[in-house]
Every structure is written in structure tokens, then in C-alpha cells.
Amino acid sequence: MPKLLVVENDNAWVNDFQKDLRSVFEEQSEPIIIRLADEFKHLSRSETFFDDVELALVDLELGAGTRDSPGDYLGRDLVLREIRSQASWIPVVLVSQYIRGDLAILAETTPYDFDAVLTKTFFGDRKTNRKQWEELRFNVGIKRIAALTGRSTCEVTSTLEHTVELDYGRGVAEHIERYGKEEFERLLKLLDLGSPRIVLDEVVFGYSGLSVAKAICRKGGRSTQWLLKFGTSIRKLDRELSAHRRMFEDGFTRLMSVPVFCWKPVVWRSLGVIAYEFEEGADTLFCKVQKEGSTQALVHARRALQELYAGIHEDVIVPRNQLKRLVKRLAGEKNRTGWGATVLALLENSKHDDLDKPVRVLVGCEHGDLHTRNILVGKRGPILIDFAHYLRERDSEKGVPLFDLAKLLVDLAVWKLVDIPFEDFLTGDLLSQDLLTGLVDVFLTNGKPAASDDERILFRCAAACIMAVYSEYKDVPDERREAICNALATGG
């Protein structure tokens, strides 16, 4: 349920405000109350902290000021700045006792990048009611979307007056009903794809906690198609777009990927959406493998991967230092049985021969999440999407193309798109199998389908990490999870 974030050090005001939330404004969820600047700094760095936050109310000062003068400006200089940096989609309202003036006028002003400014008497005033509260939330939500999409507030507001006819099947309906049809329709209006009729088609999706659908938009005699990602994991959507922009800034052309509709997620009441241009007739590699078989289908990805890795070169790396990020999401898990020796050595920082021996491999760019739903194949060739984990060499961690190959092949095996026992990943022999003819040389130092010992070591370590992560995905069938754990237990 969407929540209200309140950063305020006045306990008496907070107590009165919480009472008003329930009795006057009829809010159901409990607000998140933070009283100290250091506490806010700590919590705001959490991966999921801002996902449920719909609106932030921030006091101007978090220290001890006088009646007429604030002791600090941390609400403006620290809290606002952090929210804009970590979660720019969240509307932020300044609430302060040092603000004077007409409440209605103050609510419409936006100094210092706040979406509204209020005196504390707005809350607790007998004239303030639920309608005014709803108007405030609506207005600041519109202002935030306008600020992030480069539109005026009038333009954004007018989109809600448009009529959008949605048509979709039962598969898509399950995703929409998860968030509420009315909220989803409002979100699409605010995205403004420019079509009065949108047909949604279900697309095979990954494991990011987001829903994915293809939107076919018709306007007059023309038709456009967009790949929509939507859900409540807003930070994932935002990170994906930011990484996608970095990829474009690096000069990768449209031959390899596609434009996004907007560089920031459109968010309404903690539900967000992003859109990629979708080529008519394009299929995911997942579907291509089902139709054509794995050996032939994998070759489709070659052109896009050649462009992605155009600047890669040989270098010596220590596997442990690069592989840590692959198992980062497992660090908080208490039950570590079934992950194998390689992953445990990474998580527990214990000695392991393969992890600590330097290897010579190709480094440079890395997609970071190269599974079969992030490669689309159309008439113009292959394209890549979802650059949320994209790495380039000048980042703090170098990209490693072999990690992309390991992710792609493990994904194929998990969903039984290829008949490869999981044990084969843990020997490195898979790099020499006929399955990869016409593709594997893109990832190898000698440019031929013959991996060096160093490449085999790094590949099997990466595969062990990725298999362990897949074993924790809820979407993975139990029998595949068991097969992964059995393989890791004996050879990982």
C-alpha cells in the first residue's frame, strides 16, 4: 500500500498529524516517520526504501531553532536533495512553522524544487478537510510528472481528460488487476502514448517483480508498438532508464537497441511505467528458441552483441573481485545450503583456488542481465533491452562479457529451452559445445570457439553464481531448483 513519508523532529506535531490523518483525511496506512537527519540518510540508501512512498512531507529544519529563525535547513539541503537523487519521482512538500501566508497560495508555490510549500497550520486547521488533502496530493503528483517529462502541468493534467479504450486478454488482466484497473488506466493516460485505443498483449517476462506487456496503439490509420514495463518497483524502473541513457551516451546505435519513450518513469500513487519502442513482428529470443531451436536462434543475437562488445580487450582480473556483484542479492539470505563451494567462498570471503587465481579474459562492456527476454529479434535484426545492470570499463567495476554468456545459457537451461545438464556448466566444457557455434567466439580472447583455461575457470565460476541466484527466484519450478542445487552441491 502506498505510504506517506514524514521527516519531522517535532514529536507533538507528529502525534497530532497522525491523528488527523485517520480522523480528518481518512488515510488507512501508517506513515513512515523519521525524526533524525542521520536516520534518514541511512534508510534512504536501502534498495527498496522509496518504492512504497507516494508523497514526502519534509520539515525545513531538523535541529533546534528559535521561534523566529530555523536552526538549520536540513530539510531543504539534505532531505530534499537525497530524495531528488535517489527517488526523483516522489513529490516532496515543505512543511514549516517558518512559512507565512495564505495556505492556498503557498500550496501552489515551488521554491528550491519543492512541489509545494505549506505552513504547519495547514494540518490541524478546522477548515482543512479530506478534499483539500486530496487536491494537494493530486497537484503535487502532476507537478512531479511534469518536471520529469518536460511537459507543463496543464499538459499533464489534460491527459487525464482523454478517453483511452483498453483491450486485453486474461493473461494481461491478471497483471492489471494486481494494481487496480482504474489506477492502471490513469497511469497510461499520464504516460500519453497518443492513442485513443490501446491493445495489450502479454509478453514473457523476467524476474524483476515487474509486469511486461506489448502495447499496440492505433490512431487513425497508423499503428505503433511499445514494450511496457510497469509495477511498484519504481527504483528498478528508474535504474533501468538511467543505465539505458548511459548506454546511448556511449554511442551505441539503434542497430543494437531501441529508444525509450521517456527518460524517467511515469509514476502515479506508487505505480510506475516505462516504455520502449517495439518493432512490429519482433519476437523475444525466448520465443525464437521455441520456434527454431537453440543453435539457430542464438545466432540471431550475434550482431547486437558484436556492437555491444566492440571496444572490449584482454586484461587480467581476479575472479573474486568481479564475481562478488553476481551474488550480492544472496548476501542477506540465512539459508545457504545448496549453493555450492564457489558461492559460499564469495559470501564468506574464504579461500578458493579458482576465485583467487588471476585470469586473462576479455573485459569492457557488459549488458548485466542478458537473458532470453532481453533480446528481441525483428526484421531489422536483433536488439537488446533492459540495461539496468549495464557496465562499461570506466565504471568502478569492469564489465565482463563472459558473465553475459553465462547468464544467457543458464537462463536457457532453467526454462528447458536447451537440453543441458546443470553439471555441464560447472566444468567449463560447455564453451566448446556445438550449441554455441557461430556465437561463442564473440566472448573469447582468441576469437575462435576454443576457450582458454582462464576463460573456462571464469565461466564455470560465473555460472555457479548465476545458478545459485536462479535457485532463489520464486518463478523457477521446484524441479529445476532442485536440479540446480544438486549440481552445485557436487560440482559448484
C-alpha positions as CSV (number, residue, x, y, z in Angstrom):
1,M,0.0,0.0,0.0
2,P,1.4,3.5,-0.9
3,K,2.7,5.3,2.1
4,L,3.4,8.8,3.3
5,L,6.9,9.7,4.4
6,V,7.2,12.4,7.1
7,V,10.6,13.8,8.1
8,E,9.9,15.9,11.1
9,N,11.6,16.3,14.5
10,D,8.6,17.9,16.4
11,N,7.0,14.9,18.3
12,A,3.9,16.9,19.4
13,W,3.2,17.9,15.8
14,V,3.7,14.4,14.5
15,N,1.3,13.0,17.1
16,D,-1.4,15.5,16.1
17,F,-0.7,14.9,12.4
18,Q,-1.1,11.1,12.7
19,K,-4.5,11.6,14.5
20,D,-5.6,14.0,11.7
21,L,-4.6,11.5,9.0
22,R,-7.0,9.0,10.3
23,S,-9.9,11.2,11.6
24,V,-9.9,14.0,9.0
25,F,-8.1,12.7,5.9
26,E,-9.2,9.1,6.3
27,E,-5.8,7.6,5.5
28,Q,-5.6,3.9,6.1
29,S,-1.9,3.2,6.0
30,E,0.5,4.2,8.8
31,P,3.0,7.0,7.7
32,I,6.8,6.4,7.8
33,I,8.0,8.8,10.5
34,I,11.7,9.8,10.6
35,R,12.9,12.3,13.1
36,L,16.7,12.5,12.7
37,A,18.7,13.5,9.7
38,D,21.2,10.6,10.2
39,E,18.4,8.1,10.4
40,F,17.0,9.4,7.1
41,K,20.4,9.2,5.4
42,H,20.8,5.6,6.5
43,L,17.3,4.5,5.5
44,S,17.3,6.3,2.1
45,R,20.2,4.2,0.8
46,S,18.1,1.0,1.1
47,E,17.3,-0.6,-2.3
48,T,13.6,-0.7,-1.7
49,F,13.0,2.1,0.9
50,F,11.4,4.6,-1.6
51,D,9.3,2.0,-3.6
52,D,6.2,2.3,-1.4
53,V,6.5,6.1,-0.8
54,E,3.8,8.1,-2.6
55,L,4.4,11.5,-1.0
56,A,7.0,13.1,1.3
57,L,6.3,15.8,3.8
58,V,9.6,17.4,5.0
59,D,10.2,19.9,7.8
60,L,12.6,22.8,6.9
61,E,14.8,22.4,10.0
62,L,15.6,19.2,11.8
63,G,17.6,20.7,14.7
64,A,16.5,23.2,17.3
65,G,15.7,26.6,16.0
66,T,14.1,29.6,17.7
67,R,10.5,30.7,17.3
68,D,11.5,33.1,14.5
69,S,14.6,31.5,13.0
70,P,15.4,27.9,11.9
71,G,18.4,26.3,13.4
72,D,19.3,24.6,10.1
73,Y,18.0,24.0,6.6
74,L,18.5,20.2,6.5
75,G,15.0,19.6,5.2
76,R,15.9,21.6,2.1
77,D,19.7,20.9,1.8
78,L,19.8,17.2,2.9
79,V,16.4,15.5,2.7
80,L,15.2,17.2,-0.5
81,R,18.5,16.7,-2.2
82,E,18.6,13.0,-1.2
83,I,15.1,12.3,-2.4
84,R,15.8,14.0,-5.7
85,S,18.9,12.0,-6.1
86,Q,17.5,8.6,-5.0
87,A,13.9,8.8,-6.0
88,S,13.2,11.8,-8.2
89,W,9.6,10.6,-8.9
90,I,8.4,11.3,-5.3
91,P,6.6,14.6,-4.8
92,V,8.1,16.5,-1.8
93,V,6.2,19.1,0.2
94,L,7.9,21.5,2.5
95,V,6.0,21.9,5.8
96,S,7.4,24.5,8.2
97,Q,6.4,26.8,11.0
98,Y,8.5,29.5,9.4
99,I,6.3,29.7,6.4
100,R,3.7,32.5,6.4
101,G,0.9,33.4,4.1
102,D,-2.3,32.1,2.5
103,L,-2.5,28.3,2.6
104,A,-4.0,28.0,-0.9
105,I,-1.3,30.2,-2.4
106,L,1.5,28.5,-0.5
107,A,0.4,25.1,-1.8
108,E,0.9,26.3,-5.3
109,T,4.5,27.7,-4.9
110,T,7.6,25.6,-5.5
111,P,10.8,27.3,-4.3
112,Y,14.0,25.2,-4.1
113,D,12.5,22.4,-6.2
114,F,9.8,21.5,-3.6
115,D,6.5,20.5,-5.3
116,A,4.5,22.6,-2.7
117,V,5.1,24.7,0.4
118,L,2.8,24.6,3.4
119,T,2.7,26.1,6.8
120,K,2.2,23.6,9.6
121,T,-1.2,25.1,10.4
122,F,-2.5,23.5,7.1
123,F,-2.8,20.4,9.2
124,G,-5.0,20.7,12.3
125,D,-6.8,23.7,10.8
126,R,-10.6,23.2,11.1
127,K,-11.0,24.4,7.6
128,T,-8.7,21.8,6.2
129,N,-10.6,18.7,5.1
130,R,-10.1,15.5,3.1
131,K,-11.0,17.2,-0.2
132,Q,-8.2,19.8,0.3
133,W,-5.8,17.0,1.2
134,E,-6.7,15.0,-2.0
135,E,-6.3,18.2,-4.1
136,L,-2.8,18.7,-2.6
137,R,-1.8,15.1,-3.4
138,F,-3.2,15.4,-6.9
139,N,-1.5,18.7,-7.7
140,V,2.0,17.7,-6.4
141,G,1.7,14.4,-8.3
142,I,1.0,16.2,-11.5
143,K,3.9,18.7,-10.9
144,R,6.3,15.9,-10.4
145,I,5.4,14.1,-13.6
146,A,5.6,17.4,-15.5
147,A,9.0,18.2,-14.0
148,L,10.4,14.7,-15.1
149,T,8.8,14.5,-18.5
150,G,9.4,18.1,-19.7
151,R,5.7,18.9,-20.0
152,S,3.7,21.7,-18.4
153,T,1.3,20.9,-15.6
154,C,-1.6,21.9,-17.9
155,E,-0.4,19.4,-20.5
156,V,-0.1,16.6,-17.9
157,T,-3.5,17.3,-16.3
158,S,-5.2,17.4,-19.7
159,T,-4.1,13.8,-20.4
160,L,-6.4,12.6,-17.7
161,E,-9.4,14.1,-19.7
162,H,-8.6,11.9,-22.6
163,T,-10.5,8.7,-23.3
164,V,-8.4,5.6,-23.6
165,E,-10.0,2.3,-24.7
166,L,-8.0,-0.6,-23.4
167,D,-8.3,-4.1,-24.8
168,Y,-6.5,-7.1,-23.4
169,G,-6.8,-10.8,-22.6
170,R,-6.9,-12.7,-19.4
171,G,-3.2,-13.1,-19.1
172,V,-2.7,-9.3,-19.1
173,A,-5.8,-8.7,-16.9
174,E,-4.1,-10.6,-14.0
175,H,-1.3,-8.1,-14.0
176,I,-3.5,-5.1,-14.2
177,E,-5.9,-6.3,-11.5
178,R,-2.9,-6.7,-9.2
179,Y,-2.6,-2.9,-9.2
180,G,-6.2,-1.9,-9.9
181,K,-7.7,-1.2,-13.4
182,E,-8.6,2.4,-12.6
183,E,-5.1,3.2,-11.4
184,F,-3.5,1.5,-14.4
185,E,-5.7,3.3,-16.9
186,R,-4.8,6.6,-15.2
187,L,-1.1,5.7,-15.4
188,L,-1.4,5.0,-19.2
189,K,-3.2,8.3,-19.7
190,L,-0.4,10.2,-17.9
191,L,2.2,8.3,-20.0
192,D,0.3,9.6,-23.0
193,L,1.2,7.3,-25.9
194,G,-1.0,9.5,-28.1
195,S,-3.6,6.9,-28.9
196,P,-7.3,6.6,-28.0
197,R,-7.2,2.8,-28.3
198,I,-4.5,0.5,-26.9
199,V,-4.4,-3.3,-27.2
200,L,-2.2,-5.0,-24.7
201,D,-0.5,-8.3,-25.4
202,E,1.2,-10.4,-22.8
203,V,5.0,-10.9,-23.1
204,V,7.2,-13.4,-21.4
205,F,8.9,-11.5,-18.6
206,G,11.8,-12.0,-16.3
207,Y,12.1,-12.0,-12.5
208,S,12.4,-8.3,-11.6
209,G,9.0,-8.1,-9.9
210,L,7.7,-6.0,-12.8
211,S,5.0,-6.8,-15.4
212,V,5.7,-6.6,-19.1
213,A,3.2,-6.2,-21.9
214,K,3.3,-5.1,-25.6
215,A,1.1,-2.1,-26.3
216,I,-0.3,-1.8,-29.8
217,C,-1.5,1.8,-30.3
218,R,-3.9,2.8,-33.1
219,K,-4.6,6.3,-34.1
220,G,-6.4,6.8,-37.4
221,G,-4.8,4.5,-39.9
222,R,-1.4,4.3,-38.1
223,S,-0.1,1.8,-35.6
224,T,2.8,2.0,-33.2
225,Q,4.0,-0.6,-30.7
226,W,5.6,-0.2,-27.3
227,L,7.0,-2.6,-24.8
228,L,5.6,-1.5,-21.4
229,K,7.2,-2.4,-18.0
230,F,5.1,-1.5,-15.0
231,G,4.8,-2.2,-11.3
232,T,5.6,-0.9,-7.9
233,S,9.4,-1.4,-8.0
234,I,10.0,2.1,-9.2
235,R,13.7,2.2,-8.3
236,K,14.3,-0.7,-10.7
237,L,12.5,1.2,-13.5
238,D,14.4,4.3,-12.8
239,R,17.8,2.5,-12.7
240,E,17.0,0.7,-15.9
241,L,16.3,4.0,-17.7
242,S,19.4,5.7,-16.3
243,A,21.6,2.8,-17.4
244,H,19.9,2.8,-20.8
245,R,20.7,6.5,-21.2
246,R,24.3,5.9,-20.3
247,M,24.4,3.2,-23.0
248,F,23.2,5.8,-25.5
249,E,25.7,8.3,-24.3
250,D,28.4,5.8,-25.0
251,G,27.5,5.9,-28.7
252,F,25.7,2.6,-29.2
253,T,23.5,2.9,-32.2
254,R,19.9,1.9,-32.9
255,L,21.2,-1.2,-34.6
256,M,21.7,-2.6,-31.1
257,S,18.9,-1.2,-29.1
258,V,15.8,1.0,-29.3
259,P,14.7,4.4,-27.9
260,V,12.7,4.7,-24.7
261,F,9.6,6.8,-24.7
262,C,10.7,8.9,-21.7
263,W,14.0,9.0,-19.8
264,K,12.2,8.9,-16.4
265,P,9.4,6.6,-15.2
266,V,5.9,8.0,-15.1
267,V,4.7,7.3,-11.5
268,W,1.2,7.8,-10.0
269,R,0.4,6.6,-6.5
270,S,3.5,4.4,-6.3
271,L,2.7,2.6,-9.6
272,G,5.2,3.3,-12.3
273,V,5.6,2.6,-16.1
274,I,8.3,2.9,-18.7
275,A,8.1,2.2,-22.4
276,Y,10.4,1.0,-25.2
277,E,9.7,1.3,-28.9
278,F,8.8,-2.2,-30.1
279,E,9.3,-3.3,-33.7
280,E,6.4,-4.9,-35.4
281,G,6.8,-8.6,-35.7
282,A,9.7,-8.7,-33.2
283,D,10.0,-11.8,-31.0
284,T,11.9,-12.4,-27.8
285,L,14.8,-14.8,-28.2
286,F,12.9,-17.0,-25.8
287,C,10.2,-17.4,-28.4
288,K,12.7,-17.7,-31.2
289,V,14.4,-20.7,-29.5
290,Q,11.0,-22.3,-29.0
291,K,10.2,-22.0,-32.7
292,E,13.6,-22.5,-34.4
293,G,15.7,-24.5,-31.8
294,S,18.6,-23.1,-29.7
295,T,21.5,-23.5,-32.1
296,Q,19.9,-21.5,-34.9
297,A,18.2,-19.0,-32.7
298,L,21.3,-18.0,-30.7
299,V,23.0,-16.8,-33.9
300,H,20.3,-14.1,-34.2
301,A,21.9,-12.3,-31.2
302,R,25.3,-12.1,-32.8
303,R,25.1,-8.7,-34.5
304,A,23.8,-6.8,-31.4
305,L,26.4,-8.5,-29.2
306,Q,29.2,-7.6,-31.6
307,E,28.3,-4.0,-31.4
308,L,27.9,-4.1,-27.6
309,Y,31.4,-5.6,-27.2
310,A,33.1,-3.6,-30.0
311,G,35.5,-1.9,-27.5
312,I,36.4,-4.9,-25.4
313,H,40.0,-6.0,-24.9
314,E,42.1,-8.6,-23.0
315,D,43.0,-7.9,-19.4
316,V,44.0,-9.8,-16.2
317,I,41.4,-9.8,-13.4
318,V,41.0,-11.7,-10.1
319,P,37.6,-13.6,-10.4
320,R,36.6,-13.0,-6.8
321,N,36.7,-9.2,-7.2
322,Q,34.4,-9.3,-10.2
323,L,32.1,-12.1,-9.2
324,K,31.0,-10.6,-5.8
325,R,28.4,-8.5,-7.5
326,L,26.7,-11.5,-9.1
327,V,25.8,-12.9,-5.7
328,K,25.1,-9.6,-4.0
329,R,21.4,-10.3,-3.7
330,L,22.2,-13.6,-1.8
331,A,24.2,-11.9,1.0
332,G,21.1,-11.4,3.2
333,E,19.8,-15.0,2.9
334,K,20.3,-17.1,6.0
335,N,19.8,-20.5,4.5
336,R,22.8,-21.0,2.3
337,T,22.5,-24.8,1.7
338,G,22.6,-25.9,-1.9
339,W,24.7,-23.0,-3.3
340,G,28.0,-24.8,-3.6
341,A,31.6,-24.1,-2.6
342,T,32.2,-21.3,-5.0
343,V,29.3,-19.1,-3.9
344,L,29.9,-19.8,-0.2
345,A,33.6,-18.8,-0.6
346,L,32.4,-15.5,-2.2
347,L,29.8,-14.7,0.5
348,E,32.1,-15.8,3.4
349,N,35.3,-14.4,1.9
350,S,37.1,-17.7,2.3
351,K,39.9,-19.1,0.3
352,H,39.1,-20.7,-3.1
353,D,41.7,-21.6,-5.8
354,D,39.5,-20.6,-8.8
355,L,38.4,-17.3,-7.3
356,D,41.8,-16.1,-6.2
357,K,43.9,-17.0,-9.3
358,P,44.3,-14.1,-11.8
359,V,42.8,-14.9,-15.2
360,R,43.2,-13.3,-18.6
361,V,39.9,-12.6,-20.3
362,L,38.0,-10.0,-22.3
363,V,36.8,-7.0,-20.4
364,G,34.9,-3.8,-21.3
365,C,31.2,-3.6,-21.7
366,E,28.6,-6.0,-20.1
367,H,24.9,-6.0,-20.5
368,G,24.5,-7.3,-17.0
369,D,21.2,-9.1,-17.4
370,L,21.4,-10.9,-20.8
371,H,18.5,-13.4,-20.5
372,T,16.3,-14.6,-23.4
373,R,13.6,-11.9,-22.8
374,N,16.0,-9.0,-23.0
375,I,17.0,-9.9,-26.6
376,L,14.4,-9.1,-29.3
377,V,14.6,-10.2,-32.9
378,G,12.8,-8.4,-35.6
379,K,13.0,-7.8,-39.3
380,R,15.9,-5.3,-38.8
381,G,17.8,-7.8,-36.7
382,P,18.5,-8.3,-33.0
383,I,18.1,-5.5,-30.4
384,L,18.9,-5.5,-26.7
385,I,16.7,-4.0,-23.9
386,D,16.9,-3.5,-20.1
387,F,20.3,-2.0,-19.4
388,A,19.6,-1.7,-15.7
389,H,22.9,-3.5,-14.9
390,Y,24.9,-2.3,-17.8
391,L,28.6,-1.8,-17.1
392,R,31.3,-0.1,-19.1
393,E,35.1,-0.2,-18.5
394,R,35.3,3.3,-16.9
395,D,32.8,2.3,-14.2
396,S,34.2,1.3,-10.8
397,E,33.7,-2.3,-11.8
398,K,34.7,-3.5,-15.3
399,G,32.2,-5.3,-17.5
400,V,33.0,-9.0,-18.2
401,P,31.3,-10.3,-21.4
402,L,31.6,-14.0,-20.2
403,F,29.2,-13.1,-17.4
404,D,26.6,-12.2,-20.1
405,L,27.2,-15.6,-21.8
406,A,26.9,-17.5,-18.6
407,K,23.6,-15.7,-17.7
408,L,22.1,-16.4,-21.2
409,L,23.0,-20.1,-21.2
410,V,21.8,-20.7,-17.6
411,D,18.5,-19.0,-18.5
412,L,18.1,-21.3,-21.5
413,A,18.7,-24.3,-19.3
414,V,16.4,-23.3,-16.4
415,W,13.5,-23.0,-18.8
416,K,14.4,-26.2,-20.7
417,L,15.0,-24.3,-23.9
418,V,18.2,-26.3,-24.2
419,D,18.9,-29.8,-23.0
420,I,22.0,-29.1,-20.9
421,P,22.5,-30.7,-17.5
422,F,23.4,-28.1,-14.9
423,E,26.5,-30.1,-14.1
424,D,28.0,-29.2,-17.6
425,F,28.1,-25.5,-16.6
426,L,30.4,-26.3,-13.7
427,T,33.2,-27.9,-15.8
428,G,33.6,-25.1,-18.5
429,D,33.2,-27.7,-21.2
430,L,30.0,-26.1,-22.4
431,L,32.1,-23.3,-24.1
432,S,33.2,-25.9,-26.7
433,Q,29.8,-27.5,-27.4
434,D,28.2,-27.2,-30.9
435,L,25.3,-25.3,-29.3
436,L,27.4,-22.1,-29.4
437,T,28.8,-22.4,-32.9
438,G,28.5,-19.0,-34.5
439,L,28.3,-17.1,-31.3
440,V,30.8,-18.1,-28.6
441,D,33.8,-16.5,-30.4
442,V,32.4,-13.1,-29.6
443,F,33.2,-13.7,-26.0
444,L,36.6,-15.4,-26.3
445,T,40.1,-13.8,-26.4
446,N,41.3,-15.7,-29.5
447,G,38.1,-15.0,-31.4
448,K,37.6,-18.7,-32.1
449,P,35.3,-21.3,-30.5
450,A,38.1,-22.7,-28.3
451,A,38.2,-21.3,-24.8
452,S,41.4,-20.9,-22.8
453,D,41.8,-22.4,-19.4
454,D,41.4,-19.0,-17.9
455,E,38.1,-18.5,-19.7
456,R,36.8,-21.9,-18.6
457,I,37.6,-21.1,-15.0
458,L,35.8,-17.8,-15.0
459,F,32.8,-19.1,-16.9
460,R,32.2,-22.0,-14.5
461,C,32.5,-19.7,-11.5
462,A,30.1,-17.2,-13.1
463,A,27.7,-20.0,-14.0
464,A,27.8,-21.3,-10.4
465,C,26.9,-17.8,-9.1
466,I,24.1,-17.3,-11.6
467,M,22.6,-20.7,-10.9
468,A,22.6,-20.0,-7.2
469,V,20.7,-16.8,-7.8
470,Y,18.2,-18.6,-10.1
471,S,17.6,-21.1,-7.3
472,E,16.2,-18.3,-5.2
473,Y,13.8,-17.0,-7.8
474,K,10.2,-17.8,-6.9
475,D,9.2,-18.2,-10.6
476,V,11.6,-21.1,-11.1
477,P,9.8,-24.5,-11.0
478,D,10.7,-26.7,-7.9
479,E,12.2,-29.5,-10.0
480,R,14.6,-27.0,-11.8
481,R,15.5,-25.5,-8.5
482,E,16.3,-28.9,-7.1
483,A,18.4,-29.8,-10.1
484,I,20.4,-26.6,-9.7
485,C,21.0,-27.3,-6.1
486,N,22.1,-30.9,-6.7
487,A,24.6,-29.7,-9.3
488,L,26.0,-27.0,-7.1
489,A,26.3,-29.3,-4.1
490,T,28.5,-31.7,-6.0
491,G,30.4,-29.5,-8.5
492,G,29.8,-25.9,-7.6
